[in-house]
């Protein structure tokens, strides 16, 4: 009887967790939390400040109830904490409950409340897909970023060698030159910098055009391609996971089954019939 009641309650919590209205309420509270964070940055009357503090605590209590519902809706409670997003949400809620406003850790408390806005990512599946694809692409992005740093370093060294006397504020040393190159890559008044050096070195335009071609066109497009490819792979992985959860075979499984059936037919058919087939 106790087990039956426990399953009934678990089913009720699961239906509540999957309810679209409940999800919309959670998203609305997260947005309200973000607005409260923004309002607290202004100079407010004491009465309004007290209302904001009370509202902030009410939001924290709601998040506690929401995370409890999600935990009770999980058939296997240990499985709940295997998800990094669930662990993140739980830590944010638990730390938000600690009364540290008047202590030395008040700054930590404010930061935790700011990070509550990130719970929007854990609630909305599409945002999780975007973030997961970005994290999956980080190793490849690291190599592209390393190559970009090498290009930046080489061009910064060249720029410092030739242009330091023309404008020390832009080309005085290699670190300043790298900042100038970043400005050029973002097309922030880069022509003014180019014309200034062209007054002394007429062919310096080749320096700027080649750098823009490599950084703004080549490497940035490579980064975009890697991110888009990671997003496609994440969508495919999610589709396979949904198909497995629904008990439907994915394309790879069907292809493997077709290949095995073909091999079985080729083994059983005589050689003449195989040639006809």
C-alpha positions in Angstrom: 0.0 0.0 0.0 2.8 2.4 0.9 4.6 1.6 -2.4 1.4 2.2 -4.3 0.8 5.5 -2.7 4.4 6.5 -3.3 4.0 5.7 -7.0 0.7 7.6 -7.2 2.3 10.7 -5.7 5.3 10.3 -8.0 3.0 10.1 -11.0 1.2 13.2 -9.9 4.4 15.1 -9.5 5.6 13.9 -12.9 2.4 15.1 -14.5 2.8 18.5 -12.7 6.4 18.7 -13.9 5.4 17.9 -17.5 2.5 20.4 -17.4 3.0 23.2 -19.9 1.3 25.7 -17.6 3.7 24.8 -14.8 6.7 25.3 -17.2 5.3 28.7 -18.3 5.0 29.7 -14.6 8.5 28.7 -13.9 9.8 30.6 -16.9 7.8 33.7 -15.8 9.3 33.5 -12.3 12.8 33.3 -13.8 12.1 36.4 -15.8 10.7 38.1 -12.8 13.8 37.2 -10.9 15.9 38.8 -13.6 13.8 42.0 -13.4 14.2 42.1 -9.6 18.0 41.8 -10.0 17.9 44.8 -12.4 15.6 46.9 -10.2 17.9 46.4 -7.2 20.7 48.2 -9.1 18.8 51.5 -8.9 18.6 53.8 -5.9 15.2 53.0 -4.4 13.1 54.3 -1.5 13.3 52.2 1.7 9.8 50.9 1.3 10.4 49.7 -2.2 13.6 48.1 -1.2 11.8 46.1 1.5 9.2 45.0 -1.0 12.0 43.9 -3.4 13.7 41.9 -0.7 10.4 40.2 0.2 9.8 39.4 -3.4 13.3 38.0 -3.8 12.7 35.6 -0.9 9.3 34.6 -2.3 11.0 33.8 -5.6 13.7 31.8 -3.8 10.9 29.8 -2.0 9.2 29.2 -5.3 12.4 27.8 -6.8 12.8 25.5 -3.8 9.2 24.2 -4.3 9.9 23.8 -8.1 13.1 21.9 -7.6 11.4 19.7 -5.0 8.6 18.9 -7.5 11.2 17.9 -10.1 13.0 15.7 -7.6 9.9 13.9 -6.4 8.7 13.4 -10.0 11.9 11.4 -10.8 11.3 7.6 -10.4 15.0 7.1 -9.6 16.2 9.9 -7.2 19.9 9.1 -7.8 19.4 9.6 -11.5 18.1 13.1 -10.8 21.6 14.2 -9.7 23.3 12.6 -12.6 22.2 15.6 -14.7 24.6 18.5 -14.5 21.7 20.9 -15.0 19.8 19.5 -12.0 22.9 19.8 -9.9 23.4 23.4 -11.0 19.7 24.3 -10.2 19.9 22.6 -6.8 23.1 24.4 -5.8 21.7 27.8 -7.0 18.5 27.3 -4.9 20.3 25.9 -1.8 22.9 28.7 -1.8 20.1 31.3 -2.3 18.4 30.1 0.9 21.5 30.9 3.0 20.9 34.3 4.8 24.3 36.0 4.0 23.0 39.4 3.1 24.6 41.1 6.2 27.8 39.0 6.2 31.1 39.0 4.5 29.6 36.7 1.9 26.9 39.1 0.8 28.7 39.6 -2.6 28.5 35.8 -3.1 24.8 35.8 -2.3 24.1 38.6 -4.9 26.1 36.7 -7.5 24.2 33.5 -6.9 20.9 35.4 -7.3 22.2 36.8 -10.6 23.1 33.3 -11.8 19.5 32.3 -11.2 18.7 33.8 -14.6 20.8 30.9 -16.1 18.1 28.5 -14.9 16.3 29.6 -18.1 18.8 27.4 -20.0 18.0 24.3 -17.9 14.2 24.8 -18.3 14.0 25.4 -22.0 15.3 22.4 -24.1 16.2 24.5 -27.1 18.6 26.6 -25.0 20.2 23.4 -23.6 20.7 22.2 -27.1 22.5 25.4 -28.1 24.7 25.4 -25.0 25.5 21.7 -25.4 26.5 22.1 -29.0 28.7 25.0 -28.0 30.4 23.0 -25.3 30.9 20.1 -27.7 32.6 22.4 -30.2 35.0 23.9 -27.7 37.9 21.5 -28.4 37.8 22.4 -32.1 37.3 26.0 -31.3 40.4 25.9 -29.1 42.6 24.9 -32.0 41.2 27.7 -34.2 41.7 30.1 -31.4 45.3 29.0 -31.0 45.9 29.5 -34.7 44.3 33.0 -34.5 46.6 33.9 -31.6 49.6 32.8 -33.6 48.5 35.1 -36.5 47.8 37.9 -34.1 51.2 37.5 -32.5 53.0 37.5 -35.8 51.2 40.5 -37.2 51.5 42.4 -33.8 55.3 41.9 -33.9 55.5 43.1 -37.5 53.3 46.1 -36.7 55.4 47.1 -33.7 58.6 46.8 -35.7 57.4 49.1 -38.5 54.7 51.3 -37.0 55.8 52.0 -33.4 57.5 55.3 -34.3 54.4 56.4 -36.3 51.9 56.0 -33.4 53.2 54.6 -30.1 49.7 54.6 -28.7 48.6 52.0 -31.2 51.8 50.1 -31.9 54.1 50.9 -28.9 54.6 47.3 -27.9 53.3 43.8 -28.8 50.4 43.8 -26.3 49.1 47.2 -27.5 49.6 46.1 -31.1 47.4 43.0 -30.5 44.6 45.2 -29.1 45.0 47.4 -32.2 44.7 44.3 -34.4 41.6 43.2 -32.5 40.1 46.6 -33.3 41.0 46.2 -36.9 39.4 42.7 -37.0 36.2 44.2 -35.8 36.4 47.0 -38.4 36.4 49.8 -35.8 37.9 52.8 -37.7 40.5 50.5 -39.2 40.9 52.7 -42.3 42.1 55.6 -40.2 44.9 53.4 -38.8 45.8 52.2 -42.3 45.9 55.7 -43.8 48.1 56.9 -41.0 50.8 54.3 -41.7 50.4 54.6 -45.5 51.6 58.1 -45.2 55.0 56.7 -44.3 54.9 53.2 -45.8 52.8 53.3 -49.0 52.5 49.5 -49.2 51.3 49.0 -45.6 47.8 48.4 -47.0 48.9 44.9 -47.8 49.5 44.4 -44.1 46.0 45.3 -43.1 44.2 43.6 -46.0 46.0 40.3 -45.5 45.3 40.4 -41.7 41.6 41.1 -42.3 41.4 38.3 -44.8 42.9 35.8 -42.4 41.1 36.9 -39.2 37.8 38.4 -40.1 37.0 36.3 -43.2 38.9 33.0 -42.8 39.1 32.2 -39.1 35.8 33.7 -38.0 34.0 31.8 -40.7 35.8 28.6 -39.5 34.5 29.3 -36.0 30.9 29.8 -37.3 31.2 26.6 -39.3 32.4 24.6 -36.3 29.5 26.0 -34.1 26.9 25.2 -36.8 28.3 21.7 -37.3 28.2 21.1 -33.5 24.6 22.3 -33.4 23.6 19.9 -36.2 25.4 17.0 -34.4 23.6 17.9 -31.1 20.2 17.9 -32.9 21.0 14.5 -34.4 22.0 13.1 -31.0 18.9 14.5 -29.4 16.8 13.0 -32.2 18.4 9.6 -31.6 17.8 9.9 -27.9 14.1 10.8 -28.4 13.8 7.9 -30.8 15.3 5.5 -28.3 13.1 6.8 -25.6 10.0 6.3 -27.8 11.1 2.8 -28.8 11.6 3.8 -32.4 14.7 2.6 -34.3 16.9 5.4 -35.7 18.3 5.5 -39.3 21.6 4.0 -38.3 19.9 1.0 -36.7 17.6 0.5 -39.7 20.6 0.6 -42.1 22.5 -2.0 -39.9 19.5 -4.3 -39.9 19.1 -3.9 -43.7 22.8 -4.7 -44.2 22.5 -7.8 -42.0 19.5 -9.0 -43.9 21.3 -8.6 -47.2 24.3 -10.6 -45.9 21.9 -13.3 -44.8 20.3 -13.5 -48.2 23.6 -13.5 -50.0 24.7 -16.5 -47.8 21.6 -18.5 -48.5 21.2 -17.7 -52.2 23.1 -19.8 -54.8 25.9 -18.0 -56.7 23.8 -17.8 -59.9 20.8 -16.3 -58.1 23.2 -13.8 -56.4 24.4 -12.6 -59.8 20.8 -12.2 -61.0 20.0 -10.3 -57.8 
